[in-house]
Each structure stands twice: as C-alpha cells, then as structure tokens.
Amino acid sequence: MPTRMLSNVVVFESWQNPHNMEIAKGIVKINKNMSLRELVSEMLNTSEIPYIWWIYPVSSKIRAIHEDSNGITFIKLNNKWQMVYSSKMVGALVGAQGGLDAESFPPNSYFVSWENEELARSHAK
C-alpha cells in the first residue's frame, strides 16, 4: 500500500521499560476495552514512574514521517522502514532517560522503539 509523506519530525531512539510494560499489559488484560487515556490514568495511579517507553534524548534525528492507509506512522532509518510512535499520542507513558529530566524532549516528537536499551543506544550512534 502506498504511504503519504507528512512533515519532517524529530525522532528519537527508545526502548521499553520491561517492568512497566508488564504492569500495562496486566491492566489491559483485565479491561480489554480500555482506552489509551484510561491506561495513562491507571498507570499514573499504579506506578510512581508511569513510563512504558524510555527515550534516549541525545539520539535525535530529523526524518520525514510517512503514514499508511491504516494511520500507522513510519520513517526510513538506515535504509529500512521503522514504525514510529508519537510522543504526544502516548503522553505520560514515555519519558527520557539520560538527560536532564524525564520530560527533556519535545512533546511533538516521535520515537522508534527497540527491544532493549543496548540496541537503542547502538542505533543512536
């Protein structure tokens, strides 16, 4: 399917916070019809640090974002298509690690989620 190119955006490398991801999965498993907003609220009530993803703030790149017919967003990174997530859309579920504070990234940025911190940091180079 063709994609449509949107604007250039700031993109960061990121990785999952395994502990909070398990908490989030458990919450969603109990309430399969939960909205993202409800999940954010529940994570804020459940965990002192609600982040499901950690952004590596020194890994920023500018890339053109593409959107497919299902609304899924992608960027081309090192000649490969990677799915990206909107920091604005996931809100309080994403935080920065390795910067001044957990909110030290542009709120309208995007991020690529890698399997672990080591892999994310290796792509930041």
DRENPAZA-729836 format. One record per atom (N, C-alpha, C): atom name; residue number from 1; x, y, z. Coordinates in nm, 2 decimals. Atoms other than C-alpha are relative to their C-alpha. Example, Ala and Ser with C-alpha at 12.3 -4.5 7.8 and 13.67 -1.06 7.14 Angstrom:
ATOM  atomo  num    east   north      up
ATOM      N    1    0.09   -0.12    0.00
ATOM     CA    1    1.23   -0.45    0.78
ATOM      C    1    0.09    0.12    0.00
ATOM      N    2   -0.09   -0.11    0.00
ATOM     CA    2    1.37   -0.11    0.71
ATOM      C    2   -0.08    0.11    0.08
//
This chain:
ATOM  atomo  num    east   north      up
ATOM      N    1    0.08   -0.12    0.00
ATOM     CA    1    0.00    0.00    0.00
ATOM      C    1    0.09    0.12    0.00
ATOM      N    2   -0.08   -0.13    0.00
ATOM     CA    2    0.13    0.35   -0.07
ATOM      C    2   -0.01    0.07    0.13
ATOM      N    3    0.01   -0.09   -0.12
ATOM     CA    3    0.21    0.59    0.21
ATOM      C    3   -0.01    0.14   -0.05
ATOM      N    4   -0.01   -0.14    0.03
ATOM     CA    4    0.17    0.96    0.22
ATOM      C    4    0.10    0.06    0.09
ATOM      N    5   -0.10   -0.07   -0.08
ATOM     CA    5    0.46    1.17    0.33
ATOM      C    5   -0.06    0.12    0.07
ATOM      N    6    0.04   -0.11   -0.08
ATOM     CA    6    0.39    1.41    0.61
ATOM      C    6    0.12    0.09    0.02
ATOM      N    7   -0.11   -0.09   -0.03
ATOM     CA    7    0.63    1.67    0.76
ATOM      C    7    0.12   -0.07    0.06
ATOM      N    8   -0.12    0.05   -0.07
ATOM     CA    8    0.98    1.63    0.89
ATOM      C    8   -0.03    0.02    0.15
ATOM      N    9    0.02    0.00   -0.14
ATOM     CA    9    0.98    1.55    1.26
ATOM      C    9    0.13   -0.04    0.07
ATOM      N   10   -0.11    0.05   -0.08
ATOM     CA   10    1.23    1.49    1.54
ATOM      C   10   -0.03   -0.14    0.05
ATOM      N   11    0.02    0.14   -0.03
ATOM     CA   11    1.27    1.12    1.60
ATOM      C   11    0.12   -0.04    0.10
ATOM      N   12   -0.09    0.05   -0.10
ATOM     CA   12    1.44    0.95    1.90
ATOM      C   12    0.00   -0.15    0.00
ATOM      N   13   -0.01    0.15   -0.02
ATOM     CA   13    1.56    0.60    1.97
ATOM      C   13   -0.06   -0.02    0.14
ATOM      N   14    0.06    0.03   -0.13
ATOM     CA   14    1.38    0.44    2.26
ATOM      C   14    0.00   -0.15    0.03
ATOM      N   15    0.02    0.14   -0.03
ATOM     CA   15    1.33    0.11    2.44
ATOM      C   15   -0.11   -0.01    0.11
ATOM      N   16    0.11    0.02   -0.09
ATOM     CA   16    1.06   -0.05    2.65
ATOM      C   16    0.06   -0.01    0.15
ATOM      N   17   -0.03    0.01   -0.14
ATOM     CA   17    1.06   -0.02    3.03
ATOM      C   17   -0.07   -0.14    0.04
ATOM      N   18    0.07    0.13   -0.01
ATOM     CA   18    1.00   -0.40    3.09
ATOM      C   18   -0.09   -0.01    0.12
ATOM      N   19    0.09    0.01   -0.11
ATOM     CA   19    0.86   -0.36    3.44
ATOM      C   19   -0.13    0.06   -0.02
ATOM      N   20    0.13   -0.07    0.02
ATOM     CA   20    0.60   -0.10    3.35
ATOM      C   20   -0.08   -0.06   -0.12
ATOM      N   21    0.07    0.06    0.11
ATOM     CA   21    0.52   -0.28    3.02
ATOM      C   21   -0.08   -0.12    0.05
ATOM      N   22    0.07    0.11   -0.05
ATOM     CA   22    0.42   -0.58    3.22
ATOM      C   22   -0.12    0.04    0.08
ATOM      N   23    0.11   -0.06   -0.07
ATOM     CA   23    0.21   -0.37    3.45
ATOM      C   23   -0.11    0.04   -0.09
ATOM      N   24    0.09   -0.05    0.10
ATOM     CA   24    0.04   -0.21    3.15
ATOM      C   24   -0.07   -0.12   -0.07
ATOM      N   25    0.06    0.12    0.06
ATOM     CA   25   -0.02   -0.55    2.99
ATOM      C   25   -0.11   -0.06    0.09
ATOM      N   26    0.09    0.05   -0.10
ATOM     CA   26   -0.18   -0.67    3.31
ATOM      C   26   -0.13    0.08    0.01
ATOM      N   27    0.11   -0.09   -0.01
ATOM     CA   27   -0.41   -0.37    3.33
ATOM      C   27   -0.09   -0.01   -0.12
ATOM      N   28    0.08    0.01    0.13
ATOM     CA   28   -0.52   -0.40    2.96
ATOM      C   28   -0.06   -0.14    0.00
ATOM      N   29    0.05    0.14    0.00
ATOM     CA   29   -0.57   -0.78    3.01
ATOM      C   29   -0.13   -0.01    0.08
ATOM      N   30    0.12    0.00   -0.08
ATOM     CA   30   -0.83   -0.71    3.28
ATOM      C   30   -0.11    0.08   -0.06
ATOM      N   31    0.10   -0.08    0.07
ATOM     CA   31   -1.00   -0.44    3.08
ATOM      C   31    0.03    0.02   -0.15
ATOM      N   32   -0.04    0.00    0.14
ATOM     CA   32   -0.97   -0.52    2.71
ATOM      C   32   -0.05    0.12   -0.08
ATOM      N   33    0.06   -0.12    0.07
ATOM     CA   33   -1.19   -0.22    2.61
ATOM      C   33    0.06    0.13    0.05
ATOM      N   34   -0.06   -0.12   -0.06
ATOM     CA   34   -0.97    0.03    2.79
ATOM      C   34    0.06    0.09   -0.11
ATOM      N   35   -0.06   -0.10    0.09
ATOM     CA   35   -0.88    0.35    2.60
ATOM      C   35    0.14    0.03    0.04
ATOM      N   36   -0.13   -0.05   -0.03
ATOM     CA   36   -0.53    0.49    2.59
ATOM      C   36    0.00    0.10    0.11
ATOM      N   37    0.01   -0.10   -0.11
ATOM     CA   37   -0.64    0.78    2.81
ATOM      C   37   -0.02   -0.07    0.13
ATOM      N   38    0.02    0.07   -0.13
ATOM     CA   38   -0.77    0.53    3.07
ATOM      C   38    0.12   -0.07    0.05
ATOM      N   39   -0.12    0.06   -0.04
ATOM     CA   39   -0.45    0.34    3.06
ATOM      C   39    0.10    0.09    0.06
ATOM      N   40   -0.09   -0.11   -0.05
ATOM     CA   40   -0.25    0.66    3.11
ATOM      C   40   -0.04    0.03    0.15
ATOM      N   41    0.05   -0.03   -0.13
ATOM     CA   41   -0.47    0.74    3.41
ATOM      C   41    0.03   -0.11    0.10
ATOM      N   42   -0.02    0.11   -0.09
ATOM     CA   42   -0.44    0.39    3.56
ATOM      C   42    0.15   -0.02    0.03
ATOM      N   43   -0.14    0.01   -0.02
ATOM     CA   43   -0.06    0.39    3.51
ATOM      C   43    0.05    0.11    0.10
ATOM      N   44   -0.03   -0.10   -0.10
ATOM     CA   44   -0.04    0.72    3.69
ATOM      C   44   -0.04   -0.03    0.14
ATOM      N   45    0.05    0.05   -0.14
ATOM     CA   45   -0.24    0.57    3.98
ATOM      C   45    0.08   -0.12    0.05
ATOM      N   46   -0.07    0.12   -0.04
ATOM     CA   46   -0.04    0.25    3.98
ATOM      C   46    0.15    0.01    0.03
ATOM      N   47   -0.15    0.00   -0.01
ATOM     CA   47    0.32    0.34    3.94
ATOM      C   47    0.05    0.15    0.02
ATOM      N   48   -0.06   -0.13   -0.02
ATOM     CA   48    0.53    0.63    4.07
ATOM      C   48    0.06    0.06   -0.13
ATOM      N   49   -0.05   -0.03    0.13
ATOM     CA   49    0.70    0.63    3.73
ATOM      C   49   -0.08   -0.07   -0.10
ATOM      N   50    0.09    0.07    0.08
ATOM     CA   50    0.44    0.55    3.47
ATOM      C   50    0.06   -0.03   -0.14
ATOM      N   51   -0.05    0.01    0.13
ATOM     CA   51    0.67    0.53    3.17
ATOM      C   51    0.01   -0.15   -0.05
ATOM      N   52   -0.01    0.13    0.06
ATOM     CA   52    0.63    0.23    2.94
ATOM      C   52    0.12    0.00   -0.10
ATOM      N   53   -0.12   -0.01    0.09
ATOM     CA   53    0.90    0.36    2.70
ATOM      C   53    0.09    0.10    0.05
ATOM      N   54   -0.10   -0.09   -0.04
ATOM     CA   54    1.23    0.53    2.77
ATOM      C   54    0.06    0.06   -0.13
ATOM      N   55   -0.06   -0.06    0.11
ATOM     CA   55    1.35    0.78    2.51
ATOM      C   55    0.15    0.04    0.04
ATOM      N   56   -0.14   -0.04   -0.02
ATOM     CA   56    1.73    0.84    2.47
ATOM      C   56    0.01    0.14   -0.06
ATOM      N   57    0.01   -0.14    0.05
ATOM     CA   57    1.73    1.22    2.44
ATOM      C   57    0.11    0.05   -0.09
ATOM      N   58   -0.11   -0.05    0.08
ATOM     CA   58    2.07    1.26    2.28
ATOM      C   58    0.00   -0.07   -0.14
ATOM      N   59    0.01    0.08    0.13
ATOM     CA   59    1.96    1.04    1.98
ATOM      C   59   -0.08    0.06   -0.10
ATOM      N   60    0.10   -0.06    0.10
ATOM     CA   60    1.75    1.29    1.79
ATOM      C   60    0.05    0.01   -0.14
ATOM      N   61   -0.02   -0.01    0.14
ATOM     CA   61    1.73    1.28    1.42
ATOM      C   61   -0.12    0.07   -0.06
ATOM      N   62    0.12   -0.05    0.07
ATOM     CA   62    1.51    1.47    1.17
ATOM      C   62   -0.03   -0.09   -0.12
ATOM      N   63    0.04    0.09    0.11
ATOM     CA   63    1.32    1.25    0.94
ATOM      C   63   -0.14    0.03   -0.05
ATOM      N   64    0.14   -0.02    0.05
ATOM     CA   64    1.02    1.27    0.71
ATOM      C   64   -0.08   -0.12    0.04
ATOM      N   65    0.09    0.11   -0.05
ATOM     CA   65    0.73    1.08    0.85
ATOM      C   65   -0.09   -0.04   -0.11
ATOM      N   66    0.10    0.05    0.10
ATOM     CA   66    0.51    0.86    0.64
ATOM      C   66   -0.11   -0.07    0.07
ATOM      N   67    0.12    0.06   -0.06
ATOM     CA   67    0.16    0.74    0.72
ATOM      C   67   -0.06   -0.10   -0.10
ATOM      N   68    0.06    0.09    0.09
ATOM     CA   68    0.00    0.43    0.57
ATOM      C   68   -0.15    0.02    0.00
ATOM      N   69    0.14   -0.02    0.01
ATOM     CA   69   -0.37    0.39    0.49
ATOM      C   69   -0.07   -0.04    0.13
ATOM      N   70    0.06    0.03   -0.13
ATOM     CA   70   -0.43    0.25    0.84
ATOM      C   70    0.04    0.10    0.11
ATOM      N   71   -0.04   -0.10   -0.10
ATOM     CA   71   -0.28    0.56    1.01
ATOM      C   71    0.13   -0.03    0.08
ATOM      N   72   -0.13    0.04   -0.06
ATOM     CA   72    0.04    0.38    1.11
ATOM      C   72    0.11    0.08   -0.05
ATOM      N   73   -0.11   -0.08    0.04
ATOM     CA   73    0.35    0.60    1.10
ATOM      C   73    0.13   -0.07   -0.01
ATOM      N   74   -0.13    0.06    0.02
ATOM     CA   74    0.69    0.51    0.97
ATOM      C   74    0.10    0.10   -0.04
ATOM      N   75   -0.11   -0.08    0.05
ATOM     CA   75    1.03    0.66    0.90
ATOM      C   75    0.09   -0.09   -0.07
ATOM      N   76   -0.11    0.08    0.06
ATOM     CA   76    1.32    0.54    0.69
ATOM      C   76    0.12    0.03    0.08
ATOM      N   77   -0.12   -0.02   -0.08
ATOM     CA   77    1.62    0.49    0.91
ATOM      C   77    0.10   -0.11   -0.04
ATOM      N   78   -0.11    0.09    0.05
ATOM     CA   78    1.94    0.34    0.77
ATOM      C   78   -0.05   -0.09   -0.11
ATOM      N   79    0.05    0.07    0.12
ATOM     CA   79    1.76    0.24    0.45
ATOM      C   79   -0.11   -0.11    0.04
ATOM      N   80    0.11    0.09   -0.04
ATOM     CA   80    1.49    0.04    0.65
ATOM      C   80   -0.11    0.08    0.05
ATOM      N   81    0.12   -0.06   -0.05
ATOM     CA   81    1.14    0.13    0.73
ATOM      C   81   -0.02   -0.04    0.14
ATOM      N   82    0.02    0.02   -0.14
ATOM     CA   82    1.08    0.16    1.10
ATOM      C   82   -0.14    0.06    0.05
ATOM      N   83    0.12   -0.06   -0.06
ATOM     CA   83    0.74    0.21    1.28
ATOM      C   83    0.04    0.10    0.11
ATOM      N   84   -0.02   -0.09   -0.10
ATOM     CA   84    0.74    0.52    1.49
ATOM      C   84   -0.13    0.04    0.08
ATOM      N   85    0.11   -0.03   -0.09
ATOM     CA   85    0.52    0.63    1.78
ATOM      C   85    0.01    0.15    0.03
ATOM      N   86    0.00   -0.14   -0.03
ATOM     CA   86    0.41    0.98    1.86
ATOM      C   86    0.01    0.02    0.15
ATOM      N   87   -0.01   -0.03   -0.15
ATOM     CA   87    0.52    1.11    2.20
ATOM      C   87   -0.12    0.07    0.05
ATOM      N   88    0.12   -0.07   -0.04
ATOM     CA   88    0.22    1.34    2.20
ATOM      C   88   -0.12   -0.10    0.02
ATOM      N   89    0.11    0.09   -0.01
ATOM     CA   89   -0.02    1.05    2.15
ATOM      C   89    0.01   -0.09    0.12
ATOM      N   90   -0.01    0.09   -0.12
ATOM     CA   90    0.12    0.83    2.43
ATOM      C   90    0.02    0.08    0.13
ATOM      N   91   -0.01   -0.08   -0.12
ATOM     CA   91    0.17    1.12    2.66
ATOM      C   91    0.09   -0.04    0.11
ATOM      N   92   -0.08    0.03   -0.12
ATOM     CA   92    0.28    1.03    3.01
ATOM      C   92    0.05   -0.14    0.00
ATOM      N   93   -0.06    0.14    0.00
ATOM     CA   93    0.37    0.68    2.91
ATOM      C   93    0.14    0.00   -0.06
ATOM      N   94   -0.13   -0.01    0.05
ATOM     CA   94    0.70    0.80    2.76
ATOM      C   94    0.08    0.10    0.08
ATOM      N   95   -0.09   -0.09   -0.07
ATOM     CA   95    0.99    0.95    2.95
ATOM      C   95    0.14   -0.01   -0.05
ATOM      N   96   -0.14    0.00    0.04
ATOM     CA   96    1.35    1.04    2.88
ATOM      C   96    0.09   -0.05    0.11
ATOM      N   97   -0.10    0.05   -0.09
ATOM     CA   97    1.65    0.87    3.03
ATOM      C   97    0.13    0.03   -0.05
ATOM      N   98   -0.13   -0.04    0.05
ATOM     CA   98    2.00    1.00    3.01
ATOM      C   98    0.00    0.15   -0.03
ATOM      N   99    0.00   -0.14    0.02
ATOM     CA   99    1.90    1.37    3.00
ATOM      C   99   -0.01    0.07    0.13
ATOM      N  100    0.02   -0.08   -0.12
ATOM     CA  100    1.83    1.65    3.25
ATOM      C  100   -0.12   -0.05    0.09
ATOM      N  101    0.11    0.06   -0.08
ATOM     CA  101    1.49    1.51    3.35
ATOM      C  101   -0.09   -0.09   -0.10
ATOM      N  102    0.08    0.10    0.08
ATOM     CA  102    1.23    1.26    3.23
ATOM      C  102   -0.09    0.07   -0.11
ATOM      N  103    0.07   -0.07    0.10
ATOM     CA  103    1.05    1.53    3.02
ATOM      C  103    0.09    0.08   -0.09
ATOM      N  104   -0.10   -0.08    0.08
ATOM     CA  104    1.36    1.66    2.84
ATOM      C  104    0.00   -0.04   -0.15
ATOM      N  105    0.01    0.02    0.14
ATOM     CA  105    1.23    1.60    2.49
ATOM      C  105   -0.12    0.08   -0.06
ATOM      N  106    0.11   -0.07    0.06
ATOM     CA  106    1.00    1.78    2.25
ATOM      C  106   -0.13   -0.08    0.01
ATOM      N  107    0.12    0.07   -0.01
ATOM     CA  107    0.64    1.68    2.32
ATOM      C  107   -0.07   -0.04   -0.14
ATOM      N  108    0.05    0.03    0.13
ATOM     CA  108    0.56    1.67    1.95
ATOM      C  108    0.09   -0.09   -0.09
ATOM      N  109   -0.09    0.09    0.06
ATOM     CA  109    0.84    1.43    1.87
ATOM      C  109   -0.05   -0.14   -0.02
ATOM      N  110    0.03    0.14    0.02
ATOM     CA  110    0.83    1.06    1.76
ATOM      C  110    0.12   -0.08    0.05
ATOM      N  111   -0.11    0.09   -0.05
ATOM     CA  111    1.03    0.76    1.87
ATOM      C  111   -0.02   -0.14   -0.06
ATOM      N  112   -0.01    0.14    0.05
ATOM     CA  112    1.14    0.42    1.73
ATOM      C  112    0.02   -0.08    0.13
ATOM      N  113   -0.02    0.08   -0.12
ATOM     CA  113    1.11    0.15    2.00
ATOM      C  113    0.07   -0.13   -0.04
ATOM      N  114   -0.09    0.12    0.02
ATOM     CA  114    1.39   -0.11    2.01
ATOM      C  114   -0.03   -0.09    0.12
ATOM      N  115    0.02    0.11   -0.10
ATOM     CA  115    1.39   -0.43    2.21
ATOM      C  115    0.06    0.03    0.14
ATOM      N  116   -0.07   -0.02   -0.13
ATOM     CA  116    1.63   -0.31    2.48
ATOM      C  116    0.08    0.13   -0.01
ATOM      N  117   -0.08   -0.12   -0.01
ATOM     CA  117    1.84   -0.02    2.59
ATOM      C  117    0.13   -0.01   -0.08
ATOM      N  118   -0.12    0.01    0.07
ATOM     CA  118    2.16   -0.15    2.44
ATOM      C  118   -0.02    0.01   -0.15
ATOM      N  119    0.03   -0.02    0.15
ATOM     CA  119    2.01   -0.18    2.09
ATOM      C  119   -0.04    0.14   -0.03
ATOM      N  120    0.04   -0.14    0.02
ATOM     CA  120    1.85    0.16    2.12
ATOM      C  120    0.12    0.09   -0.01
ATOM      N  121   -0.12   -0.08   -0.01
ATOM     CA  121    2.18    0.32    2.22
ATOM      C  121    0.09   -0.03   -0.12
ATOM      N  122   -0.08    0.03    0.12
ATOM     CA  122    2.36    0.14    1.93
ATOM      C  122   -0.05    0.07   -0.12
ATOM      N  123    0.06   -0.07    0.12
ATOM     CA  123    2.12    0.30    1.68
ATOM      C  123    0.02    0.15    0.01
ATOM      N  124   -0.01   -0.14   -0.02
ATOM     CA  124    2.18    0.64    1.83
ATOM      C  124    0.14    0.05   -0.05
ATOM      N  125   -0.13   -0.04    0.05
ATOM     CA  125    2.54    0.65    1.70
ATOM      C  125    0.00    0.04   -0.14
//
